Amino acid sequence: MNSSELRSVIREMVLSELDISKSVQQKIDEFGQLSDEMDQLKNQLEGLKKQYSQIEGELRPILEELDQFGQKSIQTERFLVSIKRKGYEKENFKYKQSFEESLEKVNKQTRKILEDLLQSTKTITKVVSSVGVQPVEEGFFSDLVKKVKSLFRRIVPSLKRTNKDMDELQRLSKKMVS
């Protein structure tokens, strides 16, 4: 029995154990195909984003310089490029870090009140589970087939030795009885 036959037998055994209906199997196959297509598109999109950001990095200084002279955009025959929103510096505060540092600088009663206040603002967010999909060759079945193969490779030689030993014992016992 070759590995593909063994793989299909194991797959059928697992599926029969799980009692998965054909419609669920079809949905799983469709889900896997969609996942593969999305991965291909993501890879393609990543390449396009890199190229886009590189060109944007080259054009932004030119557009910012032109904006200083009152020109808002550059136009070609096919496209009009302009700055949508001017850049600016923004101040951000790290409130939690400031709060935690201030807890160290107040007395015990104030600290207790502030810690209670912090606990009252705690929220719980539910994170939904995610489902992953990969081709069968790369996943559970492939690993299972490899494990079964290695198990057979380890067991078969010892079974052959045991068979030979048993044959030898039978011959010896026949000699002893005769």
Secondary structure, 3 states (H helix, E strand, C coil): CCHHHHHHHHHHHHHHHHCCCHHHHHHHHHHHHHHHHHHHHHHHHHHHHHHHHHHHHHHHHHHHHHHHCCCCEEECCCCEEECCCCCCCCCCCCHHHHHHHHHCCCCHHHHHHHHHHHHHCCCCCCCCCCCCCCCHHHCHHHHHHHHHHHHHHHHHHHHHHHHHHHHHHHHHHHHHHC
